[in-house]
Amino acid sequence: MASSDFWPLCALLSLAVVQGKQHALPLPVPEIVRVYSDGNDIHDFGVWKMNVEWRDNFPDGNKPEPVTYDVEIFHTEQMRLVHKETIEDPMGTHRWSWTSPLPLQCTSHSVRLRTRHQSHTSEWTPLYTLTGKDIDDSSESNIYPKDYVARVGEGIVFCCILKTQSRAGFSPPPFTIQISNRTYITEPVHHDDVSSVYGFDILCDYTGATYFIGYAPDDQNLTCETRDLNSVECHWIPGKTGKSHMFNVQYKVNGRTCSVDQCVLDDSVDKGVMNWTLIAKNNLGEKMISDVADPKHRVRLKAPTITSAVLVHARNATLEWQWGEMSKLNSFPMICQVEVNGHTVQETFNGSGLKSLVLTDLQPFTGYSARVRCGSYEHFYKWGDWSNLNTFSTKEDIPEAVDVWMQILNGHTYVVWKSLTVNQSHGIITGYELLLGSATDVTKEHISKATNEHCHKVSAKRAEGDYFISMSAKNSVGISPPSKITIPNLQSDGGIITDTIIGHNDSFSISWDPSPISSCGYVVDWFPTYNTEQCDIKWMKIPSGVSDATLHSDFENGVKYTLSVYACTSGAPQLLQRREGYVKELVPSGRVRSLKAKQYGMNVELSWEDMIEEEKKGFLLGYIVSYKHPNDDQIEESLIVGPSVRMHALSNLHPGYYTFTVKAFTSVGEGPGSDITLSVDQQGVSPTSWIRFCLQKSHPNTRKVCTARISLFLTCGKSKIEVCLSLRCSHQPTEEENRGDHSSCRRRSV
């Protein structure tokens, strides 16, 4: 090896040996310069942060790298280690801070440091103590912290420093942990909800402290927009904080102080895309949220002011409004929406600086309330605020046509009509005008009717058929289009047989076969079958192509109604169908009439008359005949099917007193009974019997029914035979024939 290479190598080896010896020397002990608490606690509520400052004692230029520091903190009186940590000091500030879990006033804290380099450490510094309040002589006990604010769920440690003479009678809970001669602390105290406006209290040795629980700011959804094209308005959703003023939040947007939930910035909206930042801050923390947008794409207009509704007519009206001091809106392209009587109109209106619109399709003589709101037409963002509500009433117009019908009652014809609704009358109805005439008679009869009249009796001459009646309603504007009806000849039923109908759910459902003679639909009318009063009829017009209807009216249960279907023609209406029935059947409310009992030997024949129609309350299905045996309590019943039966024979009775009861029944149940009492006597009894039979024949052309009744009464004891013959022809059987009454028979003994 050349000598020139040998000497540099020797120099490097010598330097390494020197440095190794230097690092093997003990590390110098740092020097603590200052230990102090953080904050200016002028109210003595409590401080938690302890600051430590120190300096190294390395010779200049001989500090190894890297160097760290071990730190230990003790509760001084008990010398209990409460914190240890190895810290770095990359900036060379020689300053470190520690936050205690309990206020530093609670007890004295001692700190010490040592230097560490790799596996080598220096000796510890002497303990440097930050004194607490537990070493002072005090005549009063004290609690820390005071007026403390904490987050929901956070654990708070309280300490109680007893006055100098208090230890003898101290009751620890909740202060159960002793950390010095006079200081006791709690386990961490938690709360899952905010405190009241007055906070929570904690007591110790006749002293106490108040603390408050809440939230740090958590505001959301910052949105900035323009309401008038002159300024920007920012708003957000405030988060929950607490009930006490201790949690009041201060707001700033772009450095400007704001209210709780909005901020108005007098910024130009012509700068294009802008950025806004909200800072919300209270005693527990800070929240920052931002928004970015072009204000001209965020237009939500303020409410216009409707001045009045001008040019109000029967079926349209013009609304006008003003934009006040928002002068930039006079040329701003906008789209507007109107709400009428609480319903938004589908049609929208647009234009530059829009200030009016026309409402159409309104009802005459009707009150309306209307309001408007507008938005940007070019960059629609949101609808603006609604204007004030403006009310107005449209003017009157001629009434609509009157709904006219007819009623045939007790041989008289009546024309009836319905009152026009508010939407049909188009004003205040002042009366009705009737015109009666005939195609074959040039004479016309004019009749005026008051507003409270809805019926007119047609004279006998005009009710013979081929006469028409035309009716119109009047108001201050004019007269309605005429409604015309031709009086039909309804003296006969036209061969229509009345059928039955059963209601359901308080209504009747009726259907019919479409009629080729119908040219304008159908009419269904109905009225109570019995005790019908003049003009007591209701009806419904059915359009062409429909052949069924469901009738909802004030139908009463247990009342029979007559329903008729007519075809509407160019002339008189034509009867197509007639039905009678109940919307709901009930049990009979009345009794059978004229209940009689006749004894023939040990047989008894009961007879009765039909009950009053209104008391049937449903379709009679028959009768229940019952009696009680004289010698025991057994009751015998017989069920008679058929509503036309008026007689029932009971045979082979025992002597004694009997009470016979007859009840009518419907599909719902039986009604009250009629009673009769009879003494059945055995004396003078002879075998007797009636033999009755009936023959009926209907004539095919005249539709007459001829009834021949033959009755034989046989008395064997005296060999006596009586024969009764009767013959009658009519369109309908008589009431006597229906109930089997043979009193009109001519008897002859044989």
Solvent accessible surface area in square Angstrom, and as a share of the most:
residue,aa,sasa,rsa
1,M,185,0.83
2,A,59,0.46
3,S,81,0.52
4,S,83,0.54
5,D,88,0.46
6,F,95,0.40
7,W,173,0.61
8,P,76,0.48
9,L,84,0.42
10,C,40,0.24
11,A,63,0.49
12,L,119,0.59
13,L,108,0.54
14,S,66,0.42
15,L,99,0.49
16,A,62,0.48
17,V,84,0.48
18,V,91,0.52
19,Q,86,0.38
20,G,42,0.40
21,K,136,0.58
22,Q,62,0.27
23,H,86,0.38
24,A,78,0.61
25,L,113,0.56
26,P,124,0.78
27,L,20,0.10
28,P,34,0.22
29,V,49,0.28
30,P,4,0.03
31,E,70,0.31
32,I,19,0.10
33,V,70,0.40
34,R,119,0.43
35,V,13,0.07
36,Y,53,0.20
37,S,39,0.25
38,D,63,0.32
39,G,55,0.53
40,N,130,0.66
41,D,44,0.23
42,I,125,0.64
43,H,121,0.54
44,D,44,0.23
45,F,75,0.31
46,G,11,0.10
47,V,20,0.12
48,W,61,0.22
49,K,80,0.34
50,M,0,0.00
51,N,10,0.05
52,V,0,0.00
53,E,32,0.14
54,W,8,0.03
55,R,119,0.43
56,D,29,0.15
57,N,76,0.39
58,F,30,0.12
59,P,81,0.51
60,D,144,0.75
61,G,84,0.81
62,N,64,0.33
63,K,81,0.34
64,P,13,0.08
65,E,129,0.58
66,P,88,0.55
67,V,16,0.09
68,T,27,0.16
69,Y,2,0.01
70,D,11,0.05
71,V,0,0.00
72,E,25,0.11
73,I,0,0.00
74,F,18,0.08
75,H,5,0.02
76,T,40,0.23
77,E,90,0.41
78,Q,85,0.38
79,M,90,0.40
80,R,108,0.39
81,L,72,0.36
82,V,46,0.27
83,H,49,0.22
84,K,138,0.58
85,E,71,0.32
86,T,77,0.45
87,I,12,0.06
88,E,130,0.58
89,D,27,0.14
90,P,118,0.74
91,M,159,0.71
92,G,41,0.40
93,T,77,0.44
94,H,38,0.17
95,R,132,0.48
96,W,31,0.11
97,S,50,0.33
98,W,19,0.07
99,T,84,0.49
100,S,3,0.02
101,P,93,0.58
102,L,7,0.03
103,P,0,0.00
104,L,8,0.04
105,Q,18,0.08
106,C,0,0.00
107,T,1,0.00
108,S,8,0.05
109,H,0,0.00
110,S,0,0.00
111,V,0,0.00
112,R,66,0.24
113,L,0,0.00
114,R,57,0.21
115,T,1,0.00
116,R,70,0.26
117,H,14,0.06
118,Q,129,0.57
119,S,96,0.62
120,H,89,0.40
121,T,51,0.30
122,S,8,0.05
123,E,128,0.57
124,W,61,0.21
125,T,6,0.03
126,P,112,0.70
127,L,78,0.39
128,Y,83,0.31
129,T,55,0.32
130,L,33,0.17
131,T,87,0.51
132,G,6,0.06
133,K,83,0.35
134,D,9,0.05
135,I,101,0.51
136,D,68,0.35
137,D,131,0.68
138,S,44,0.28
139,S,92,0.59
140,E,121,0.54
141,S,8,0.05
142,N,44,0.22
143,I,1,0.01
144,Y,0,0.00
145,P,1,0.01
146,K,48,0.20
147,D,57,0.30
148,Y,48,0.18
149,V,24,0.14
150,A,1,0.00
151,R,113,0.41
152,V,32,0.18
153,G,38,0.37
154,E,62,0.28
155,G,33,0.31
156,I,7,0.03
157,V,24,0.14
158,F,0,0.00
159,C,0,0.00
160,C,0,0.00
161,I,5,0.02
162,L,0,0.00
163,K,69,0.29
164,T,58,0.34
165,Q,152,0.68
166,S,12,0.08
167,R,114,0.41
168,A,109,0.84
169,G,74,0.71
170,F,31,0.13
171,S,83,0.54
172,P,56,0.36
173,P,98,0.62
174,P,66,0.42
175,F,2,0.01
176,T,83,0.48
177,I,62,0.31
178,Q,65,0.29
179,I,1,0.00
180,S,2,0.01
181,N,75,0.38
182,R,20,0.07
183,T,0,0.00
184,Y,27,0.10
185,I,19,0.10
186,T,3,0.02
187,E,107,0.48
188,P,68,0.43
189,V,36,0.21
190,H,106,0.47
191,H,42,0.19
192,D,131,0.68
193,D,95,0.49
194,V,31,0.18
195,S,2,0.01
196,S,54,0.35
197,V,76,0.44
198,Y,179,0.68
199,G,14,0.13
200,F,63,0.26
201,D,104,0.54
202,I,16,0.08
203,L,127,0.63
204,C,6,0.04
205,D,37,0.19
206,Y,222,0.84
207,T,36,0.21
208,G,34,0.33
209,A,10,0.08
210,T,36,0.21
211,Y,11,0.04
212,F,18,0.07
213,I,1,0.01
214,G,0,0.00
215,Y,62,0.23
216,A,16,0.12
217,P,9,0.05
218,D,72,0.37
219,D,2,0.01
220,Q,78,0.35
221,N,98,0.50
222,L,13,0.07
223,T,31,0.18
224,C,0,0.00
225,E,0,0.00
226,T,0,0.00
227,R,21,0.08
228,D,17,0.09
229,L,14,0.07
230,N,67,0.34
231,S,18,0.11
232,V,0,0.00
233,E,22,0.10
234,C,0,0.00
235,H,51,0.23
236,W,11,0.04
237,I,101,0.51
238,P,55,0.35
239,G,24,0.23
240,K,147,0.62
241,T,26,0.15
242,G,28,0.27
243,K,134,0.57
244,S,4,0.02
245,H,126,0.56
246,M,38,0.17
247,F,2,0.01
248,N,89,0.46
249,V,30,0.17
250,Q,111,0.49
251,Y,10,0.04
252,K,98,0.42
253,V,0,0.00
254,N,85,0.44
255,G,63,0.60
256,R,108,0.39
257,T,101,0.59
258,C,20,0.12
259,S,63,0.40
260,V,98,0.56
261,D,70,0.36
262,Q,77,0.34
263,C,6,0.04
264,V,71,0.41
265,L,5,0.03
266,D,112,0.58
267,D,34,0.18
268,S,51,0.33
269,V,4,0.02
270,D,91,0.47
271,K,133,0.56
272,G,27,0.26
273,V,109,0.63
274,M,26,0.11
275,N,87,0.44
276,W,0,0.00
277,T,35,0.20
278,L,1,0.00
279,I,63,0.32
280,A,1,0.00
281,K,113,0.48
282,N,13,0.07
283,N,95,0.49
284,L,24,0.12
285,G,24,0.23
286,E,97,0.44
287,K,49,0.21
288,M,112,0.50
289,I,29,0.15
290,S,67,0.43
291,D,18,0.10
292,V,82,0.47
293,A,15,0.12
294,D,32,0.17
295,P,1,0.00
296,K,95,0.40
297,H,90,0.40
298,R,43,0.16
299,V,1,0.00
300,R,47,0.17
301,L,0,0.00
302,K,83,0.35
303,A,42,0.33
304,P,4,0.02
305,T,79,0.46
306,I,6,0.03
307,T,78,0.46
308,S,44,0.28
309,A,21,0.16
310,V,48,0.27
311,L,124,0.62
312,V,26,0.15
313,H,90,0.40
314,A,20,0.15
315,R,105,0.38
316,N,53,0.27
317,A,0,0.00
318,T,20,0.12
319,L,0,0.00
320,E,68,0.30
321,W,0,0.00
322,Q,88,0.39
323,W,8,0.03
324,G,70,0.67
325,E,168,0.75
326,M,24,0.11
327,S,73,0.47
328,K,94,0.40
329,L,0,0.00
330,N,80,0.41
331,S,87,0.56
332,F,33,0.14
333,P,39,0.25
334,M,0,0.00
335,I,33,0.17
336,C,0,0.00
337,Q,25,0.11
338,V,0,0.00
339,E,25,0.11
340,V,18,0.11
341,N,70,0.36
342,G,58,0.55
343,H,140,0.63
344,T,57,0.33
345,V,47,0.27
346,Q,169,0.75
347,E,101,0.45
348,T,54,0.32
349,F,33,0.14
350,N,83,0.43
351,G,28,0.27
352,S,77,0.50
353,G,9,0.09
354,L,31,0.15
355,K,78,0.33
356,S,47,0.30
357,L,9,0.04
358,V,75,0.43
359,L,7,0.03
360,T,80,0.46
361,D,139,0.72
362,L,12,0.06
363,Q,71,0.31
364,P,0,0.00
365,F,80,0.33
366,T,31,0.18
367,G,48,0.46
368,Y,22,0.08
369,S,23,0.15
370,A,0,0.00
371,R,68,0.25
372,V,0,0.00
373,R,54,0.20
374,C,1,0.01
375,G,0,0.00
376,S,2,0.01
377,Y,120,0.46
378,E,118,0.53
379,H,84,0.38
380,F,100,0.42
381,Y,56,0.21
382,K,88,0.37
383,W,61,0.21
384,G,5,0.05
385,D,56,0.29
386,W,53,0.19
387,S,8,0.05
388,N,69,0.35
389,L,105,0.52
390,N,22,0.11
391,T,100,0.58
392,F,23,0.10
393,S,75,0.48
394,T,5,0.03
395,K,125,0.53
396,E,41,0.18
397,D,31,0.16
398,I,75,0.38
399,P,2,0.01
400,E,74,0.33
401,A,52,0.40
402,V,6,0.03
403,D,40,0.21
404,V,8,0.05
405,W,8,0.03
406,M,4,0.02
407,Q,6,0.03
408,I,57,0.29
409,L,29,0.15
410,N,131,0.67
411,G,59,0.57
412,H,79,0.35
413,T,3,0.02
414,Y,13,0.05
415,V,0,0.00
416,V,5,0.03
417,W,6,0.02
418,K,81,0.34
419,S,64,0.41
420,L,24,0.12
421,T,78,0.45
422,V,108,0.62
423,N,85,0.44
424,Q,66,0.29
425,S,10,0.07
426,H,7,0.03
427,G,7,0.06
428,I,112,0.57
429,I,28,0.14
430,T,84,0.49
431,G,3,0.03
432,Y,6,0.02
433,E,46,0.21
434,L,1,0.01
435,L,51,0.25
436,L,3,0.02
437,G,0,0.00
438,S,5,0.03
439,A,97,0.75
440,T,119,0.69
441,D,39,0.20
442,V,139,0.80
443,T,78,0.45
444,K,83,0.35
445,E,68,0.30
446,H,138,0.62
447,I,31,0.16
448,S,82,0.53
449,K,31,0.13
450,A,51,0.40
451,T,60,0.35
452,N,125,0.64
453,E,66,0.30
454,H,61,0.27
455,C,25,0.15
456,H,27,0.12
457,K,99,0.42
458,V,5,0.03
459,S,60,0.39
460,A,86,0.67
461,K,131,0.55
462,R,28,0.10
463,A,13,0.10
464,E,126,0.56
465,G,13,0.12
466,D,92,0.48
467,Y,28,0.11
468,F,33,0.14
469,I,1,0.01
470,S,17,0.11
471,M,1,0.00
472,S,10,0.06
473,A,0,0.00
474,K,63,0.27
475,N,12,0.06
476,S,90,0.58
477,V,76,0.44
478,G,26,0.25
479,I,87,0.44
480,S,4,0.02
481,P,68,0.43
482,P,92,0.58
483,S,17,0.11
484,K,137,0.58
485,I,15,0.08
486,T,25,0.14
487,I,0,0.00
488,P,8,0.05
489,N,104,0.53
490,L,39,0.19
491,Q,127,0.56
492,S,82,0.53
493,D,79,0.41
494,G,66,0.64
495,G,62,0.60
496,I,45,0.23
497,I,150,0.76
498,T,65,0.38
499,D,79,0.41
500,T,78,0.45
501,I,10,0.05
502,I,106,0.54
503,G,11,0.11
504,H,132,0.59
505,N,117,0.60
506,D,94,0.49
507,S,7,0.05
508,F,0,0.00
509,S,77,0.50
510,I,4,0.02
511,S,62,0.40
512,W,17,0.06
513,D,123,0.64
514,P,100,0.63
515,S,18,0.12
516,P,134,0.84
517,I,86,0.43
518,S,24,0.16
519,S,78,0.50
520,C,67,0.40
521,G,0,0.00
522,Y,11,0.04
523,V,4,0.03
524,V,0,0.00
525,D,5,0.02
526,W,17,0.06
527,F,44,0.18
528,P,31,0.19
529,T,30,0.18
530,Y,67,0.25
531,N,119,0.61
532,T,24,0.14
533,E,121,0.54
534,Q,108,0.48
535,C,34,0.20
536,D,55,0.28
537,I,14,0.07
538,K,84,0.35
539,W,14,0.05
540,M,61,0.27
541,K,96,0.41
542,I,13,0.07
543,P,88,0.55
544,S,73,0.47
545,G,84,0.80
546,V,57,0.33
547,S,31,0.20
548,D,84,0.44
549,A,10,0.08
550,T,62,0.36
551,L,0,0.00
552,H,132,0.59
553,S,35,0.23
554,D,108,0.56
555,F,26,0.11
556,E,109,0.49
557,N,66,0.34
558,G,3,0.03
559,V,42,0.24
560,K,30,0.13
561,Y,15,0.06
562,T,7,0.04
563,L,0,0.00
564,S,0,0.00
565,V,0,0.00
566,Y,9,0.04
567,A,0,0.00
568,C,35,0.21
569,T,27,0.16
570,S,117,0.76
571,G,36,0.35
572,A,19,0.15
573,P,10,0.06
574,Q,81,0.36
575,L,28,0.14
576,L,48,0.24
577,Q,34,0.15
578,R,60,0.22
579,R,62,0.23
580,E,43,0.19
581,G,0,0.00
582,Y,3,0.01
583,V,5,0.03
584,K,115,0.49
585,E,24,0.11
586,L,63,0.31
587,V,64,0.37
588,P,2,0.01
589,S,64,0.41
590,G,7,0.06
591,R,133,0.48
592,V,7,0.04
593,R,111,0.41
594,S,58,0.37
595,L,23,0.12
596,K,128,0.54
597,A,21,0.16
598,K,118,0.50
599,Q,59,0.26
600,Y,45,0.17
601,G,15,0.14
602,M,36,0.16
603,N,48,0.24
604,V,1,0.00
605,E,24,0.11
606,L,0,0.00
607,S,36,0.23
608,W,3,0.01
609,E,58,0.26
610,D,19,0.10
611,M,4,0.02
612,I,80,0.40
613,E,58,0.26
614,E,68,0.30
615,E,55,0.25
616,K,26,0.11
617,K,50,0.21
618,G,2,0.02
619,F,49,0.20
620,L,15,0.08
621,L,80,0.40
622,G,0,0.00
623,Y,0,0.00
624,I,26,0.13
625,V,2,0.01
626,S,16,0.10
627,Y,27,0.10
628,K,92,0.39
629,H,38,0.17
630,P,48,0.30
631,N,131,0.67
632,D,71,0.37
633,D,114,0.59
634,Q,102,0.45
635,I,110,0.56
636,E,58,0.26
637,E,122,0.55
638,S,34,0.22
639,L,117,0.58
640,I,18,0.09
641,V,118,0.68
642,G,17,0.16
643,P,66,0.41
644,S,62,0.40
645,V,49,0.28
646,R,17,0.06
647,M,61,0.27
648,H,42,0.19
649,A,68,0.53
650,L,14,0.07
651,S,71,0.46
652,N,127,0.65
653,L,9,0.05
654,H,112,0.50
655,P,60,0.38
656,G,22,0.21
657,Y,159,0.60
658,Y,2,0.01
659,T,59,0.34
660,F,0,0.00
661,T,23,0.13
662,V,0,0.00
663,K,57,0.24
664,A,3,0.03
665,F,29,0.12
666,T,4,0.03
667,S,76,0.49
668,V,84,0.48
669,G,24,0.23
670,E,78,0.35
671,G,8,0.08
672,P,43,0.27
673,G,16,0.15
674,S,14,0.09
675,D,95,0.49
676,I,45,0.23
677,T,86,0.50
678,L,41,0.20
679,S,49,0.32
680,V,3,0.02
681,D,74,0.38
682,Q,114,0.51
683,Q,154,0.69
684,G,86,0.82
685,V,56,0.32
686,S,31,0.20
687,P,96,0.60
688,T,26,0.15
689,S,50,0.32
690,W,46,0.16
691,I,79,0.40
692,R,69,0.25
693,F,94,0.39
694,C,52,0.31
695,L,113,0.56
696,Q,104,0.46
697,K,148,0.63
698,S,67,0.43
699,H,86,0.38
700,P,115,0.72
701,N,123,0.63
702,T,61,0.35
703,R,179,0.65
704,K,83,0.35
705,V,33,0.19
706,C,36,0.22
707,T,5,0.03
708,A,29,0.22
709,R,32,0.12
710,I,46,0.23
711,S,0,0.00
712,L,48,0.24
713,F,35,0.14
714,L,48,0.24
715,T,18,0.10
716,C,90,0.54
717,G,58,0.55
718,K,172,0.73
719,S,96,0.62
720,K,79,0.34
721,I,67,0.34
722,E,25,0.11
723,V,39,0.22
724,C,3,0.02
725,L,107,0.53
726,S,33,0.21
727,L,134,0.67
728,R,100,0.37
729,C,65,0.39
730,S,20,0.13
731,H,111,0.49
732,Q,134,0.60
733,P,47,0.30
734,T,33,0.19
735,E,88,0.39
736,E,76,0.34
737,E,21,0.09
738,N,63,0.32
739,R,47,0.17
740,G,22,0.21
741,D,47,0.24
742,H,24,0.11
743,S,91,0.59
744,S,84,0.54
745,C,15,0.09
746,R,207,0.76
747,R,135,0.49
748,R,184,0.67
749,S,70,0.45
750,V,111,0.64
